[in-house]
Structure formats: C-alpha cells, structure tokens
Amino acid sequence: MTALASVRTTLNYTVDNGVQPDYYFYDPEPDTKLNPPGTDLREMDISDAWPIRDSLSVDKEGFEHHAFSASFQKFDDDDAVKTAFYEQVVAYVKEHTGARQVVVFDHTIRKRLPADLAQQTAVQRPAVMLVHSDYTVASGPQRVRDIMGDEAEDLLTRRVAFYNVWKPLSRPVEELPLAMCDATTHAPDDMLLMQLKYRERTGEIYVMRHAPTHRWLYFPNMQADQALLLKTYDSATDGRTRFMGHTAFEDPTTAANAQKRESIEVRTMAFF
C-alpha cells in the first residue's frame, strides 16, 4: 500500500451500545430517551489521496475524483442549478459509471453555518461533522419509489446505485474538507442504522462505529473545476462497494485566514 502524507484529527463516530441511534429534526417530548450519534470521538489519520487518485474506484474504495467544468457559477439561482447545473451532473455521472439513466433528486449547498436548524434553509446546510453513509438497504429502494413513482418497481428489478457529486462552488476548499473511508477497510457490521425523526415521517441512514482498520482519505485544496463521485447506495450484491462512510472534518493544517468552505453536493440515482 502506498505510503501517503496525512493529517491527524478527531472524527465523530457513533457508539455501538446496542440501542439504535436517532436524530430529531424537531424538539421531541421531554421524556423521550435520546441516543444521539457522533458521541464517540476518535483520533484518526486522514491521508492525502492525490498521489493515488487515478487508482481509486467508486466500486472498490467507494469514491473517485475527476475534472468537472467550473463554467456554471449561478449557485445563488436555484432554478438555474436545477436546470443547467443538474444537466452537467447527469453527464458526469453517466460518463464515470456507465449508467444508462441518471436522475438528480436534490442538492445541498454546504457552508460553515450554525447547527441551529432555525438558521438554516432547505438548500443551505452546514457541513456534516459525522461519520455516516446516506442510505441503507431499506431506504435506498424506498427513495426510488418516492422519486420514480409508477416506474419504480420495474427499475428496482435491475441494478440501481446512488451517487453524490461533491464539488467546491467557485473557489478552493481551504477548510472543512471532506474525508472518505475506504470501503475496503470497513466491515458490514461497522454500519449502524440510525433513524431520522421528522414530524411527518421517519427515515434512516447509516452511521459508523469506530474500527482501527478504517483508512481515511481526502483531497486537500480541491478546486472549483474538480468533483468527487461518492457512492452512497448500490443494490448490487456481487462484491462491489454498496455503502461508503464520509464526513467533513477540521483540518489542523488549515490557515487562520482560510476562506470559508462553500461546496455543493448533488444527489443522484443511476439505473443500469
């Protein structure tokens, strides 16, 4: 394995205490017993992935890094994002996965924002400082049903995979970079199902328990003409990666005058 330069930082894992973790998007009843994620803080090395970029595979490690046009700049125009930028994302996912059809279903612009939900918007959210993977064995197919309607059951008879496309908006990412856990280094049991509690429904994602085998990688100083392709779900059970843990993190080498991170992640489902 290639020896890579690294930084050491604290990652927010979740305690595997036999109780299902949960997260509320509203104030629960006072007598509710909470089991929040991210309470197991662990010091981990995050390695610079630039030297091995070309060897990474979204079907093995769970992510890839590729060039992406920086021509689109209207990130403050939600309609433009959903038309012109989504079109670029679809082409990018098709090119790097071979999918026959790609559907974008939402996006989030990440900035350093307060954790207070009242100060966030539907599109603008803070960077997620929690080791997690966005979908589960159950919530992946359910998302297809939610988005694709009458087509869903037929589509689910064939391979479906979800990919996030993550990139800086218009300037380099100098703080709060994104770290990815090499999917070949975590066991299936490291993924812990967590319920997401909304007033009108309950969703689920995976959070991760700590294991010393986990290998973490990142691309420091990513530019606006670059993007990460992250796999967050795959229906295939043929040995390829199905889920990949990731998290934003505090880079101890960040300069005091670093520009605040502004990035976008676009969520897609790909049909094969």
Backbone as JSON, one array per atom type, in Angstrom:
{
  "sequence": "MTALASVRTTLNYTVDNGVQPDYYFYDPEPDTKLNPPGTDLREMDISDAWPIRDSLSVDKEGFEHHAFSASFQKFDDDDAVKTAFYEQVVAYVKEHTGARQVVVFDHTIRKRLPADLAQQTAVQRPAVMLVHSDYTVASGPQRVRDIMGDEAEDLLTRRVAFYNVWKPLSRPVEELPLAMCDATTHAPDDMLLMQLKYRERTGEIYVMRHAPTHRWLYFPNMQADQALLLKTYDSATDGRTRFMGHTAFEDPTTAANAQKRESIEVRTMAFF",
  "N": [[0.85, -1.2, 0.0], [0.55, 2.21, -0.83], [2.55, 4.64, 0.8], [1.3, 7.47, 2.29], [1.17, 11.03, 2.77], [-0.25, 12.54, 5.69], [-2.83, 13.97, 7.84], [-3.72, 14.42, 11.27], [-6.67, 14.07, 13.04], [-9.81, 14.66, 14.79], [-12.53, 12.5, 14.53], [-16.07, 12.06, 14.37], [-17.45, 9.4, 15.44], [-19.97, 6.83, 16.12], [-21.29, 5.43, 19.06], [-21.53, 1.98, 19.57], [-23.84, 0.71, 21.23], [-25.84, -1.11, 21.41], [-28.29, 0.05, 21.3], [-30.49, 1.59, 19.07], [-29.3, 4.37, 17.32], [-30.56, 7.76, 17.04], [-31.88, 10.73, 15.44], [-33.36, 13.83, 15.84], [-35.37, 16.09, 13.99], [-36.87, 17.97, 15.1], [-38.14, 19.28, 18.23], [-38.29, 16.77, 20.52], [-40.67, 15.04, 22.69], [-40.45, 15.81, 26.21], [-39.84, 13.55, 27.83], [-38.61, 11.77, 26.16], [-36.27, 9.28, 25.42], [-33.13, 9.79, 24.35], [-30.71, 8.78, 21.91], [-28.2, 9.89, 20.67], [-26.18, 10.26, 17.66], [-22.61, 10.25, 16.87], [-21.09, 10.54, 19.21], [-18.81, 9.26, 19.91], [-15.74, 10.11, 19.92], [-12.88, 9.99, 17.99], [-9.38, 9.9, 17.41], [-7.97, 10.07, 14.27], [-5.99, 9.25, 11.39], [-5.93, 11.07, 8.4], [-5.41, 10.58, 5.13], [-3.61, 12.04, 2.4], [-5.0, 11.87, -0.69], [-4.22, 12.51, -3.25], [-1.85, 11.41, -4.57], [-2.7, 8.85, -5.28], [-4.93, 9.1, -6.8], [-5.74, 8.29, -9.43], [-5.98, 5.58, -9.21], [-8.16, 4.97, -7.71], [-11.43, 3.62, -7.2], [-14.91, 3.85, -7.67], [-16.4, 1.6, -7.3], [-14.85, 0.05, -5.69], [-13.12, 1.35, -3.54], [-15.11, 3.17, -3.13], [-15.32, 5.77, -4.0], [-14.39, 8.36, -6.35], [-12.27, 10.77, -8.03], [-12.55, 13.42, -10.27], [-12.07, 15.65, -13.09], [-14.18, 18.53, -13.5], [-16.26, 20.74, -15.12], [-15.92, 24.22, -14.44], [-17.61, 26.13, -15.32], [-20.27, 26.8, -14.69], [-21.74, 29.17, -12.57], [-23.88, 30.21, -11.21], [-24.84, 29.69, -8.49], [-26.46, 30.82, -6.61], [-28.9, 30.92, -7.71], [-31.55, 29.06, -7.67], [-33.24, 27.85, -9.57], [-31.64, 27.87, -11.87], [-29.58, 26.2, -11.03], [-30.99, 23.79, -10.89], [-31.52, 23.26, -13.51], [-29.41, 23.95, -15.6], [-27.02, 23.24, -14.13], [-27.63, 20.73, -13.0], [-27.84, 19.29, -15.36], [-25.15, 19.1, -16.16], [-24.2, 17.54, -14.07], [-25.59, 15.1, -14.44], [-24.44, 14.25, -16.88], [-21.79, 13.9, -16.03], [-22.01, 11.82, -14.11], [-23.01, 9.73, -15.71], [-20.85, 9.44, -17.5], [-18.78, 8.48, -15.83], [-19.74, 6.2, -14.62], [-21.14, 4.61, -16.37], [-23.86, 4.36, -16.39], [-27.18, 3.96, -17.73], [-29.3, 5.65, -17.35], [-29.72, 8.59, -15.46], [-30.91, 10.22, -12.65], [-31.37, 13.24, -11.06], [-32.14, 14.1, -7.76], [-32.03, 15.9, -5.6], [-30.25, 18.67, -4.05], [-27.64, 20.11, -2.0], [-26.22, 22.99, -0.65], [-23.29, 23.47, 1.01], [-22.06, 25.17, 3.8], [-20.11, 26.87, 6.33], [-22.13, 26.97, 8.83], [-24.37, 27.81, 11.58], [-25.32, 25.2, 13.9], [-27.93, 25.34, 14.65], [-31.11, 24.63, 13.59], [-32.99, 26.53, 12.91], [-31.63, 28.55, 11.72], [-30.91, 27.7, 9.27], [-31.52, 26.79, 5.8], [-33.7, 25.2, 3.35], [-32.0, 24.42, 1.35], [-29.4, 25.37, 1.94], [-27.04, 24.22, 4.15], [-25.08, 23.35, 7.09], [-21.73, 21.95, 7.0], [-21.49, 18.42, 7.39], [-20.48, 17.01, 10.26], [-20.07, 14.25, 10.94], [-19.52, 10.81, 10.92], [-20.85, 8.97, 8.4], [-23.15, 7.26, 6.15], [-25.28, 7.82, 3.42], [-27.6, 6.3, 2.76], [-29.51, 3.27, 3.31], [-29.97, -0.34, 3.26], [-32.72, -0.54, 3.17], [-33.68, 2.13, 2.84], [-32.64, 3.03, 0.44], [-33.99, 1.65, -1.84], [-36.55, 2.59, -1.12], [-36.33, 5.31, -1.57], [-36.13, 5.34, -4.34], [-38.74, 4.53, -4.96], [-40.13, 6.72, -3.92], [-39.33, 8.78, -5.62], [-39.52, 7.9, -8.3], [-42.03, 6.87, -8.75], [-44.58, 5.24, -10.56], [-42.82, 3.89, -12.18], [-41.0, 2.72, -10.54], [-40.99, 0.02, -9.42], [-40.39, -1.63, -11.58], [-37.88, -0.58, -12.31], [-36.44, -1.28, -10.05], [-36.01, -3.96, -10.39], [-33.68, -4.23, -11.65], [-30.17, -3.28, -11.54], [-29.54, -0.58, -9.33], [-27.96, 2.4, -8.36], [-26.82, 4.88, -6.07], [-25.33, 8.04, -6.32], [-23.42, 10.68, -5.01], [-22.46, 13.85, -6.12], [-19.88, 15.92, -5.4], [-18.54, 19.1, -5.02], [-16.41, 22.05, -4.92], [-17.81, 25.39, -4.85], [-17.02, 27.99, -6.24], [-14.46, 28.61, -5.56], [-11.33, 27.45, -4.12], [-11.45, 24.72, -1.72], [-10.57, 25.39, 1.4], [-10.89, 24.89, 4.05], [-12.56, 22.68, 6.39], [-12.58, 20.17, 4.82], [-13.69, 17.25, 2.91], [-13.74, 13.95, 4.04], [-13.2, 10.54, 3.16], [-14.02, 7.19, 3.89], [-12.22, 4.47, 3.02], [-13.87, 1.95, 1.48], [-13.09, -0.68, 1.42], [-11.98, -1.14, 3.83], [-13.73, -1.24, 5.93], [-16.05, -3.16, 7.87], [-19.2, -4.85, 7.23], [-20.7, -4.82, 9.61], [-19.86, -2.52, 10.82], [-21.46, -0.49, 10.04], [-24.09, 1.27, 11.36], [-27.53, 1.36, 11.78], [-29.38, 4.32, 11.74], [-32.13, 6.18, 12.87], [-33.89, 8.85, 11.36], [-35.73, 11.34, 12.59], [-38.57, 12.92, 11.66], [-41.39, 15.12, 11.94], [-43.46, 14.26, 10.33], [-42.66, 11.87, 9.25], [-40.38, 9.02, 9.32], [-37.08, 8.53, 8.57], [-34.04, 6.81, 7.48], [-30.51, 6.35, 7.86], [-27.07, 5.24, 7.6], [-24.86, 5.37, 10.31], [-21.5, 5.2, 11.62], [-19.63, 2.86, 13.55], [-16.54, 2.95, 15.34], [-13.53, 1.53, 14.05], [-10.24, 0.26, 14.16], [-9.19, -0.45, 11.72], [-10.06, 1.22, 9.73], [-9.44, 3.18, 6.9], [-8.79, 6.41, 6.06], [-9.26, 8.98, 3.65], [-8.54, 11.98, 1.77], [-8.88, 14.89, -0.4], [-6.92, 17.43, -0.32], [-7.31, 20.98, -0.65], [-9.12, 21.14, -2.84], [-10.28, 22.19, -6.07], [-12.45, 24.44, -7.96], [-12.9, 23.35, -10.43], [-13.05, 20.63, -10.16], [-14.37, 17.49, -9.0], [-15.85, 15.23, -6.66], [-16.95, 11.88, -6.88], [-19.18, 10.08, -5.16], [-20.19, 7.03, -3.84], [-23.26, 6.16, -2.45], [-25.17, 4.24, -2.17], [-25.82, 0.96, -3.35], [-27.56, -1.42, -5.17], [-26.53, -3.79, -6.03], [-25.18, -6.96, -5.18], [-22.77, -8.21, -5.63], [-20.22, -8.07, -4.69], [-19.05, -5.62, -5.14], [-18.6, -2.25, -3.84], [-21.15, -1.14, -1.65], [-21.93, 0.8, 0.2], [-20.53, 3.81, 1.54], [-18.66, 5.37, 3.98], [-18.42, 8.76, 5.08], [-17.32, 12.11, 5.96], [-17.22, 15.56, 6.91], [-14.37, 17.35, 8.14], [-12.28, 18.9, 10.65], [-9.43, 20.28, 9.56], [-6.26, 20.24, 10.83], [-4.18, 21.65, 9.7], [-5.18, 23.86, 8.5], [-5.05, 27.21, 7.44], [-5.09, 30.26, 9.38], [-6.33, 32.37, 8.12], [-7.93, 31.21, 6.21], [-10.21, 30.79, 3.47], [-13.74, 30.51, 3.92], [-15.38, 27.41, 3.68], [-17.27, 26.6, 0.8], [-19.41, 24.56, -0.76], [-21.05, 22.22, -2.97], [-23.31, 19.54, -2.95], [-24.74, 17.13, -4.97], [-27.38, 14.93, -5.32], [-27.9, 11.82, -6.77], [-29.63, 9.21, -8.57], [-28.8, 6.26, -10.22], [-29.46, 4.23, -13.01], [-29.08, 1.0, -14.33]],
  "CA": [[0.0, 0.0, 0.0], [1.35, 3.42, -0.95], [2.65, 5.48, 1.98], [0.78, 8.78, 1.95], [1.19, 12.06, 3.8], [-1.55, 12.57, 6.36], [-3.06, 14.83, 8.98], [-4.41, 13.7, 12.34], [-7.79, 14.9, 13.51], [-10.86, 13.95, 15.51], [-13.74, 12.17, 13.77], [-17.22, 11.78, 15.22], [-18.08, 8.1, 15.26], [-21.13, 6.59, 16.95], [-21.12, 4.32, 20.0], [-22.35, 0.79, 19.31], [-24.25, 0.31, 22.58], [-26.99, -1.99, 21.32], [-29.51, 0.84, 21.17], [-30.45, 2.24, 17.77], [-29.18, 5.82, 17.41], [-31.59, 8.52, 16.35], [-31.67, 12.17, 15.35], [-34.65, 14.5, 15.68], [-35.4, 17.37, 13.29], [-37.81, 18.8, 15.87], [-37.95, 19.05, 19.67], [-39.13, 15.65, 20.94], [-41.3, 15.16, 24.0], [-39.42, 15.89, 27.26], [-39.48, 12.26, 28.41], [-38.03, 10.92, 25.13], [-34.9, 8.84, 25.68], [-32.36, 10.03, 23.14], [-29.45, 8.07, 21.71], [-27.68, 10.64, 19.53], [-24.96, 9.75, 17.01], [-21.45, 11.13, 16.87], [-20.57, 10.8, 20.56], [-17.55, 8.51, 20.09], [-14.73, 10.91, 19.25], [-11.66, 9.2, 17.79], [-8.29, 10.48, 16.65], [-7.69, 9.26, 13.09], [-5.16, 9.83, 10.34], [-6.61, 11.28, 7.12], [-4.3, 10.59, 4.18], [-3.71, 12.8, 1.16], [-5.28, 10.89, -1.74], [-3.8, 12.95, -4.58], [-0.92, 10.52, -5.27], [-3.35, 7.6, -5.72], [-6.22, 9.47, -7.37], [-6.1, 7.54, -10.64], [-6.19, 4.16, -8.9], [-9.36, 4.81, -6.9], [-12.62, 3.16, -7.93], [-16.16, 4.01, -6.96], [-16.9, 0.26, -7.0], [-13.97, -0.6, -4.73], [-13.0, 2.22, -2.36], [-16.39, 3.85, -2.94], [-15.3, 7.15, -4.48], [-13.42, 8.75, -7.37], [-12.08, 12.2, -8.21], [-12.39, 13.72, -11.68], [-12.28, 17.02, -13.53], [-15.58, 18.92, -13.68], [-16.26, 22.12, -15.61], [-16.24, 25.28, -13.49], [-18.28, 27.18, -16.08], [-21.51, 27.22, -14.03], [-21.45, 30.0, -11.4], [-25.1, 30.8, -10.65], [-25.28, 28.82, -7.41], [-27.48, 31.52, -5.83], [-30.13, 30.85, -8.51], [-31.95, 27.67, -7.5], [-33.78, 27.34, -10.83], [-30.52, 27.62, -12.77], [-28.91, 25.0, -10.52], [-31.79, 22.61, -11.2], [-31.55, 23.02, -14.95], [-28.09, 23.92, -16.23], [-26.01, 22.51, -13.36], [-28.05, 19.32, -12.94], [-27.5, 18.67, -16.65], [-23.73, 18.76, -16.1], [-24.05, 16.44, -13.12], [-26.06, 13.88, -15.1], [-23.42, 13.85, -17.85], [-20.63, 13.46, -15.26], [-22.29, 10.5, -13.52], [-23.07, 8.76, -16.8], [-19.51, 9.22, -18.03], [-17.89, 7.77, -14.93], [-20.34, 4.97, -14.1], [-21.73, 3.81, -17.43], [-25.31, 4.23, -16.19], [-27.99, 4.29, -18.92], [-30.19, 6.74, -16.97], [-29.35, 9.22, -14.2], [-31.93, 11.17, -12.19], [-30.99, 14.07, -9.92], [-33.35, 14.33, -6.96], [-31.92, 17.12, -4.8], [-28.89, 19.16, -3.83], [-27.42, 20.91, -0.8], [-25.03, 23.83, -0.61], [-22.71, 23.37, 2.35], [-21.22, 26.27, 4.28], [-19.96, 26.84, 7.78], [-23.32, 27.6, 9.37], [-24.7, 27.33, 12.92], [-26.05, 23.93, 13.97], [-29.32, 25.68, 14.91], [-31.91, 24.4, 12.39], [-33.75, 27.73, 12.59], [-30.79, 29.45, 10.95], [-30.58, 27.04, 8.02], [-32.59, 26.78, 4.8], [-33.92, 23.88, 2.75], [-30.88, 24.12, 0.46], [-28.12, 25.68, 2.57], [-26.84, 23.5, 5.41], [-23.67, 23.28, 7.49], [-21.02, 20.71, 6.71], [-21.87, 17.36, 8.33], [-19.3, 16.54, 11.0], [-20.5, 12.95, 11.47], [-19.19, 9.7, 10.04], [-22.15, 8.44, 8.0], [-23.44, 6.96, 4.76], [-26.58, 8.48, 3.28], [-28.74, 5.41, 2.55], [-29.42, 1.93, 3.88], [-30.56, -1.39, 2.43], [-34.16, -0.26, 3.01], [-34.02, 3.5, 2.42], [-32.29, 3.2, -0.96], [-35.16, 1.32, -2.67], [-37.69, 3.46, -0.8], [-36.12, 6.58, -2.25], [-36.51, 5.12, -5.74], [-40.21, 4.54, -5.01], [-40.59, 8.08, -3.66], [-39.0, 9.68, -6.73], [-39.82, 7.38, -9.64], [-43.46, 6.58, -8.87], [-45.04, 4.01, -11.2], [-41.69, 3.21, -12.82], [-40.05, 2.26, -9.54], [-40.88, -1.43, -9.21], [-39.66, -2.18, -12.72], [-36.48, -0.15, -12.2], [-35.81, -1.99, -8.94], [-35.67, -5.33, -10.79], [-32.31, -4.16, -12.19], [-29.23, -2.58, -10.65], [-29.7, 0.85, -9.04], [-26.93, 2.91, -7.46], [-26.92, 6.3, -5.76], [-24.05, 8.74, -6.3], [-23.35, 12.1, -4.73], [-21.39, 14.62, -6.77], [-19.48, 16.94, -4.42], [-17.51, 19.96, -5.56], [-16.39, 23.44, -4.47], [-18.64, 26.26, -5.69], [-16.25, 28.8, -7.19], [-13.11, 28.84, -5.05], [-10.8, 26.22, -3.5], [-11.86, 24.36, -0.36], [-9.4, 25.59, 2.25], [-11.22, 24.45, 5.41], [-13.62, 21.68, 6.44], [-12.62, 19.28, 3.65], [-14.46, 16.02, 3.04], [-12.95, 12.73, 4.17], [-13.89, 9.32, 2.76], [-13.5, 5.95, 4.46], [-12.01, 3.43, 2.02], [-14.88, 0.94, 1.78], [-12.47, -2.0, 1.59], [-11.41, -1.23, 5.18], [-14.75, -1.34, 6.98], [-16.88, -4.36, 7.83], [-20.64, -4.53, 7.19], [-21.22, -4.54, 10.94], [-19.47, -1.17, 11.25], [-22.57, 0.41, 9.69], [-25.17, 1.22, 12.33], [-28.72, 2.02, 11.27], [-29.86, 5.43, 12.56], [-33.4, 6.75, 12.45], [-34.03, 10.3, 11.23], [-37.09, 11.6, 13.04], [-39.29, 14.12, 11.25], [-42.74, 15.07, 12.5], [-44.4, 13.58, 9.43], [-42.14, 10.58, 8.79], [-39.11, 8.57, 9.87], [-36.14, 8.0, 7.58], [-32.9, 6.14, 8.09], [-29.2, 6.34, 7.22], [-26.09, 4.55, 8.41], [-23.7, 5.99, 10.93], [-20.47, 4.17, 11.72], [-18.86, 2.65, 14.76], [-15.1, 3.02, 15.08], [-12.67, 0.34, 13.95], [-8.87, 0.71, 13.84], [-8.85, -0.81, 10.34], [-10.57, 2.21, 8.78], [-8.47, 4.02, 6.19], [-9.44, 7.64, 5.66], [-8.57, 9.7, 2.57], [-9.16, 13.23, 1.32], [-8.17, 15.64, -1.43], [-6.76, 18.8, 0.17], [-7.29, 22.12, -1.57], [-9.87, 20.88, -4.07], [-10.58, 23.37, -6.86], [-13.8, 24.53, -8.5], [-13.01, 22.54, -11.65], [-12.87, 19.24, -9.76], [-15.52, 16.97, -8.26], [-15.82, 13.87, -6.13], [-18.08, 10.99, -7.13], [-19.29, 9.28, -3.95], [-21.3, 6.07, -3.88], [-23.96, 6.12, -1.18], [-26.0, 3.04, -2.14], [-25.8, 0.13, -4.55], [-28.39, -2.6, -4.99], [-25.78, -4.99, -6.43], [-24.57, -7.72, -4.08], [-21.77, -9.04, -6.3], [-18.89, -7.82, -4.11], [-18.66, -4.21, -5.27], [-18.98, -1.41, -2.71], [-22.55, -0.75, -1.59], [-22.06, 1.98, 1.05], [-19.23, 4.39, 1.83], [-18.71, 6.37, 5.04], [-17.72, 10.02, 4.82], [-17.57, 13.17, 6.93], [-16.37, 16.74, 6.91], [-13.52, 17.34, 9.32], [-11.43, 20.05, 10.92], [-8.05, 20.01, 9.16], [-5.39, 21.01, 11.73], [-3.23, 22.46, 8.94], [-5.89, 24.99, 7.89], [-4.51, 28.53, 7.78], [-6.0, 31.1, 10.16], [-7.06, 33.25, 7.21], [-8.5, 30.4, 5.13], [-11.56, 31.11, 3.02], [-14.75, 29.6, 4.43], [-15.78, 26.41, 2.69], [-18.55, 26.64, 0.11], [-19.43, 23.42, -1.67], [-22.38, 21.72, -3.3], [-23.43, 18.1, -3.21], [-25.94, 16.83, -5.74], [-27.69, 13.52, -5.11], [-28.43, 11.2, -7.98], [-29.82, 7.76, -8.64], [-28.37, 5.8, -11.55], [-30.1, 2.98, -13.39], [-28.21, 0.24, -15.23]],
  "C": [[0.88, 1.24, 0.0], [1.34, 4.2, 0.35], [2.27, 6.9, 1.59], [0.97, 9.76, 3.11], [-0.19, 12.14, 4.43], [-1.6, 13.67, 7.42], [-3.81, 14.0, 10.02], [-5.48, 14.61, 12.92], [-8.8, 14.02, 14.24], [-12.07, 13.74, 14.62], [-14.84, 11.74, 14.74], [-17.89, 10.48, 14.81], [-19.28, 7.97, 16.21], [-20.92, 5.34, 17.8], [-22.07, 3.19, 19.62], [-22.74, 0.2, 20.67], [-25.47, -0.6, 22.59], [-28.32, -1.29, 21.21], [-29.42, 1.61, 19.86], [-30.31, 3.76, 17.94], [-30.28, 6.52, 16.64], [-31.24, 10.0, 16.35], [-33.0, 12.83, 15.03], [-34.48, 15.84, 14.96], [-36.47, 18.29, 13.9], [-37.54, 18.51, 17.34], [-38.86, 17.93, 20.12], [-39.78, 15.91, 22.31], [-40.24, 15.1, 25.1], [-38.96, 14.55, 27.81], [-38.87, 11.29, 27.39], [-36.59, 10.56, 25.49], [-34.11, 8.92, 24.37], [-31.1, 9.17, 23.11], [-28.76, 8.7, 20.5], [-26.42, 10.01, 18.95], [-23.79, 10.69, 17.28], [-20.83, 11.4, 18.22], [-19.27, 10.06, 20.85], [-16.46, 9.21, 19.28], [-13.41, 10.15, 19.2], [-10.63, 9.98, 16.98], [-7.94, 9.54, 15.5], [-6.77, 10.01, 12.15], [-5.99, 9.92, 9.06], [-5.52, 11.48, 6.08], [-4.62, 11.39, 2.93], [-3.85, 11.82, 0.0], [-4.78, 11.31, -3.12], [-2.85, 11.98, -5.27], [-1.56, 9.24, -5.81], [-4.68, 7.87, -6.42], [-6.63, 8.55, -8.51], [-6.35, 6.06, -10.39], [-7.49, 3.91, -8.13], [-10.57, 4.44, -7.76], [-13.87, 3.32, -7.07], [-16.78, 2.66, -6.59], [-16.02, -0.5, -6.01], [-13.86, 0.25, -3.46], [-14.29, 2.98, -2.07], [-16.42, 5.28, -3.43], [-14.22, 7.32, -5.54], [-13.36, 10.27, -7.43], [-11.81, 12.46, -9.69], [-12.52, 15.23, -11.93], [-13.77, 17.28, -13.74], [-15.57, 20.39, -14.07], [-16.66, 23.11, -14.52], [-17.04, 26.41, -14.16], [-19.56, 27.68, -15.41], [-21.17, 27.98, -12.75], [-22.71, 30.53, -10.69], [-25.67, 29.96, -9.5], [-26.29, 29.49, -6.48], [-28.83, 31.53, -6.54], [-30.59, 29.39, -8.53], [-32.5, 27.07, -8.8], [-32.66, 27.01, -11.82], [-29.75, 26.38, -12.33], [-29.66, 23.75, -10.99], [-31.9, 22.33, -12.69], [-30.13, 22.86, -15.48], [-27.08, 23.08, -15.46], [-26.38, 21.03, -13.25], [-27.69, 18.6, -14.23], [-26.04, 18.26, -16.7], [-23.49, 17.57, -15.19], [-24.47, 15.11, -13.74], [-25.0, 13.36, -16.08], [-22.18, 13.29, -17.14], [-20.84, 12.05, -14.69], [-22.36, 9.44, -14.6], [-21.68, 8.41, -17.31], [-18.68, 8.31, -17.15], [-18.48, 6.5, -14.31], [-20.88, 4.06, -15.19], [-23.22, 3.62, -17.28], [-26.06, 4.63, -17.45], [-28.93, 5.45, -18.62], [-29.75, 7.27, -15.61], [-30.4, 10.27, -13.87], [-31.38, 11.92, -10.99], [-32.24, 14.32, -9.09], [-33.22, 15.43, -5.93], [-30.47, 17.54, -4.68], [-28.84, 19.96, -2.53], [-26.16, 21.72, -0.98], [-24.55, 23.85, 0.83], [-21.81, 24.57, 2.64], [-21.01, 26.08, 5.77], [-21.09, 27.67, 8.37], [-23.56, 27.1, 10.79], [-25.46, 26.01, 12.86], [-27.54, 24.14, 14.2], [-30.14, 25.56, 13.62], [-32.66, 25.65, 11.97], [-32.95, 28.7, 11.72], [-30.34, 28.84, 9.62], [-31.76, 27.15, 7.06], [-32.73, 25.38, 4.23], [-32.73, 23.46, 1.9], [-29.54, 24.33, 1.13], [-28.05, 25.06, 3.96], [-25.37, 23.56, 5.81], [-23.04, 21.98, 7.03], [-21.34, 19.68, 7.79], [-20.63, 16.78, 8.97], [-19.66, 15.23, 11.72], [-20.14, 11.88, 10.47], [-20.49, 8.97, 9.69], [-22.12, 8.01, 6.55], [-24.92, 7.23, 4.55], [-27.79, 7.56, 3.19], [-28.45, 4.04, 3.13], [-30.01, 0.92, 2.89], [-32.04, -1.11, 2.17], [-34.43, 1.12, 2.42], [-33.61, 3.79, 0.98], [-33.46, 2.88, -1.89], [-36.36, 2.21, -2.38], [-37.56, 4.81, -1.48], [-36.46, 6.47, -3.74], [-38.03, 5.17, -5.88], [-40.75, 5.95, -4.82], [-40.42, 8.97, -4.89], [-39.57, 9.2, -8.06], [-41.26, 6.9, -9.81], [-43.75, 5.24, -9.52], [-43.91, 3.22, -11.86], [-40.84, 2.42, -11.82], [-39.89, 0.74, -9.49], [-40.15, -2.09, -10.37], [-38.19, -1.82, -12.64], [-35.74, -0.94, -11.12], [-35.54, -3.47, -9.25], [-34.26, -5.4, -11.37], [-31.44, -3.36, -11.23], [-29.53, -1.09, -10.57], [-28.57, 1.25, -8.1], [-27.14, 4.4, -7.26], [-25.51, 6.88, -5.69], [-24.26, 10.2, -5.91], [-22.21, 12.7, -5.54], [-21.11, 15.82, -5.88], [-18.36, 17.78, -5.01], [-17.53, 21.34, -4.9], [-17.27, 24.29, -5.38], [-17.78, 27.0, -6.7], [-14.83, 29.09, -6.72], [-12.62, 27.57, -4.34], [-11.38, 25.98, -2.1], [-10.61, 24.4, 0.52], [-9.65, 25.19, 3.7], [-12.4, 23.48, 5.33], [-13.68, 20.8, 5.2], [-13.44, 18.02, 3.96], [-13.52, 14.83, 3.08], [-13.81, 11.53, 3.83], [-13.21, 8.11, 3.4], [-13.42, 4.91, 3.34], [-12.92, 2.24, 2.36], [-14.31, -0.46, 1.91], [-11.96, -2.2, 3.01], [-12.46, -1.25, 6.29], [-15.59, -2.6, 6.76], [-18.35, -3.97, 7.75], [-21.2, -4.16, 8.55], [-20.79, -3.18, 11.49], [-20.55, -0.14, 10.94], [-23.72, 0.2, 10.68], [-26.37, 1.98, 11.79], [-29.16, 3.11, 12.25], [-31.17, 5.96, 12.01], [-33.33, 8.27, 12.42], [-35.49, 10.64, 11.5], [-37.59, 12.96, 12.56], [-40.7, 14.02, 11.84], [-43.68, 14.21, 11.65], [-43.92, 12.21, 8.97], [-40.84, 10.24, 9.52], [-38.26, 7.99, 8.75], [-35.0, 7.27, 8.27], [-31.66, 6.27, 7.21], [-28.31, 5.41, 8.03], [-25.14, 5.57, 9.03], [-22.7, 4.87, 11.18], [-19.86, 4.1, 13.11], [-17.37, 2.64, 14.38], [-14.5, 1.63, 14.95], [-11.28, 0.82, 13.56], [-8.45, 0.4, 12.41], [-9.23, 0.28, 9.33], [-9.44, 3.06, 8.21], [-9.2, 5.22, 5.63], [-8.59, 8.4, 4.66], [-9.29, 11.01, 2.27], [-8.3, 13.89, 0.26], [-8.04, 17.09, -0.96], [-6.74, 19.81, -0.97], [-7.97, 21.81, -2.91], [-10.28, 22.18, -4.73], [-11.99, 23.31, -7.45], [-13.98, 23.72, -9.77], [-12.73, 21.06, -11.37], [-14.11, 18.79, -8.98], [-15.24, 15.56, -7.78], [-17.1, 13.14, -6.53], [-18.12, 10.01, -5.97], [-20.45, 8.3, -4.07], [-21.94, 5.99, -2.49], [-24.93, 4.94, -1.06], [-25.8, 2.29, -3.44], [-26.63, -1.11, -4.27], [-27.64, -3.89, -5.3], [-25.14, -5.65, -5.21], [-23.51, -8.68, -4.61], [-20.35, -8.79, -5.8], [-18.42, -6.39, -4.27], [-19.16, -3.42, -4.05], [-20.45, -1.02, -2.79], [-22.76, 0.55, -0.82], [-20.66, 2.51, 1.36], [-19.37, 5.5, 2.87], [-17.92, 7.61, 4.68], [-18.1, 11.04, 5.87], [-16.72, 14.38, 6.59], [-15.51, 16.68, 8.17], [-12.72, 18.62, 9.43], [-9.98, 19.66, 10.6], [-7.12, 20.86, 10.02], [-4.37, 21.88, 11.0], [-3.89, 23.67, 8.27], [-5.31, 26.31, 8.37], [-5.57, 29.37, 8.51], [-6.86, 31.98, 9.27], [-7.7, 32.5, 6.05], [-9.9, 30.88, 4.76], [-12.55, 30.07, 3.55], [-15.22, 28.66, 3.32], [-17.17, 26.68, 2.14], [-18.54, 25.54, -0.93], [-20.88, 23.05, -1.96], [-22.3, 20.21, -3.44], [-24.78, 17.87, -3.88], [-26.17, 15.33, -5.65], [-28.39, 12.95, -6.33], [-28.72, 9.73, -7.76], [-29.54, 7.34, -10.09], [-28.95, 4.42, -11.8], [-29.28, 2.3, -14.48], [-29.0, -0.82, -15.99]]
}
